[in-house]
């Protein structure tokens, strides 16, 4: 297992942070959202970047997280 940062970007005027944490918690149930989630708004406030530090246990786990994130309508980019 290792700590793996997942960065997601989407509209700032949406519930993006909650969507991202819900998806990540489904695949990494031990995720402590109080310390593992950071957010940053763009300079003009139009976009929001949410970074989640997930304890990755396997490649299929990360693949499942990315698949679900990229399929969500609020997610513009997932890195």
C-alpha contacts under 8 A as a table, 3 or more apart, distances in Angstrom:
res1	aa1	res2	aa2	distance
1	X	55	X	6.27
1	X	56	X	5.39
1	X	57	X	4.56
1	X	58	X	7.41
2	X	55	X	5.42
2	X	56	X	5.40
2	X	57	X	6.95
3	X	53	X	6.10
3	X	54	X	5.60
3	X	55	X	4.51
3	X	56	X	6.08
4	X	53	X	5.53
4	X	54	X	5.20
4	X	55	X	6.07
4	X	56	X	6.04
5	X	51	X	6.45
5	X	52	X	5.61
5	X	53	X	4.43
5	X	54	X	6.17
6	X	51	X	5.48
6	X	52	X	5.21
6	X	53	X	6.39
6	X	54	X	7.26
6	X	78	X	7.12
6	X	79	X	5.95
7	X	49	X	6.75
7	X	50	X	5.68
7	X	51	X	4.29
7	X	52	X	6.49
7	X	78	X	5.70
7	X	79	X	5.10
8	X	20	X	7.56
8	X	49	X	5.66
8	X	50	X	5.22
8	X	51	X	6.32
8	X	75	X	6.69
8	X	76	X	7.55
8	X	77	X	5.63
8	X	78	X	4.39
8	X	79	X	6.32
9	X	47	X	6.92
9	X	48	X	5.64
9	X	49	X	4.48
9	X	50	X	6.36
9	X	75	X	6.01
9	X	76	X	5.64
9	X	77	X	5.12
9	X	78	X	6.48
10	X	16	X	6.65
10	X	47	X	5.65
10	X	48	X	5.54
10	X	49	X	6.74
10	X	74	X	5.82
10	X	75	X	5.01
10	X	76	X	5.01
10	X	77	X	6.96
11	X	14	X	5.84
11	X	16	X	7.28
11	X	46	X	6.12
11	X	47	X	4.62
11	X	48	X	5.82
11	X	74	X	6.94
11	X	75	X	7.99
11	X	76	X	7.98
12	X	15	X	7.97
12	X	16	X	7.40
12	X	41	X	6.90
12	X	45	X	6.58
12	X	46	X	5.40
12	X	47	X	4.56
12	X	48	X	4.61
13	X	46	X	7.38
13	X	47	X	7.94
14	X	74	X	7.51
15	X	18	X	5.58
15	X	19	X	6.33
16	X	19	X	5.09
16	X	20	X	6.10
16	X	48	X	7.82
16	X	50	X	7.90
16	X	74	X	6.44
16	X	75	X	7.45
17	X	20	X	5.25
17	X	21	X	6.20
17	X	39	X	7.68
17	X	50	X	6.21
18	X	21	X	5.22
18	X	22	X	6.01
19	X	22	X	5.20
19	X	23	X	6.24
20	X	23	X	5.25
20	X	24	X	6.14
20	X	50	X	7.61
20	X	69	X	7.06
21	X	24	X	5.08
21	X	25	X	5.90
21	X	33	X	7.18
21	X	37	X	7.70
21	X	52	X	7.52
22	X	25	X	5.18
22	X	26	X	6.27
23	X	26	X	5.25
23	X	27	X	6.79
23	X	65	X	6.89
23	X	68	X	7.10
23	X	69	X	7.02
24	X	27	X	5.37
24	X	28	X	5.85
24	X	29	X	7.91
24	X	31	X	7.73
24	X	52	X	7.85
24	X	54	X	7.53
24	X	65	X	6.34
25	X	28	X	4.87
25	X	29	X	4.89
25	X	30	X	7.33
25	X	31	X	5.96
26	X	29	X	5.88
27	X	61	X	6.60
27	X	64	X	7.51
27	X	65	X	6.48
28	X	31	X	5.72
28	X	54	X	6.89
28	X	55	X	7.14
28	X	56	X	7.73
31	X	36	X	7.08
31	X	54	X	6.57
31	X	55	X	7.43
32	X	35	X	6.02
32	X	36	X	5.84
33	X	36	X	5.03
33	X	37	X	5.48
34	X	37	X	6.60
35	X	38	X	7.82
36	X	51	X	7.95
36	X	52	X	5.47
36	X	53	X	4.92
36	X	54	X	7.22
37	X	50	X	6.97
37	X	51	X	5.70
37	X	52	X	4.57
37	X	53	X	6.57
38	X	50	X	5.78
38	X	51	X	5.24
38	X	52	X	6.60
39	X	48	X	6.97
39	X	49	X	5.55
39	X	50	X	4.43
39	X	51	X	6.25
40	X	48	X	5.80
40	X	49	X	5.15
40	X	50	X	6.57
41	X	44	X	7.95
41	X	45	X	5.60
41	X	46	X	7.46
41	X	47	X	5.85
41	X	48	X	4.44
41	X	49	X	6.17
42	X	45	X	4.96
42	X	46	X	6.30
42	X	47	X	5.24
42	X	48	X	6.09
42	X	49	X	7.64
43	X	46	X	7.90
44	X	47	X	7.83
45	X	48	X	7.45
56	X	59	X	7.72
56	X	61	X	7.03
56	X	62	X	6.74
57	X	61	X	6.85
58	X	61	X	5.27
58	X	62	X	6.67
59	X	62	X	5.17
59	X	63	X	6.07
60	X	63	X	4.93
60	X	64	X	6.07
61	X	64	X	5.22
61	X	65	X	6.38
62	X	65	X	5.08
62	X	66	X	6.22
63	X	66	X	5.21
63	X	67	X	6.01
64	X	67	X	5.07
64	X	68	X	6.20
65	X	68	X	5.36
65	X	69	X	6.10
66	X	69	X	5.04
66	X	70	X	5.94
66	X	78	X	7.03
67	X	70	X	5.44
67	X	71	X	6.18
68	X	71	X	5.20
68	X	72	X	6.49
69	X	72	X	5.42
69	X	75	X	6.58
69	X	78	X	6.98
70	X	73	X	7.87
70	X	75	X	6.10
70	X	76	X	7.58
70	X	77	X	7.17
70	X	78	X	6.45
71	X	75	X	7.67
72	X	75	X	5.69
73	X	76	X	7.75
75	X	78	X	7.05
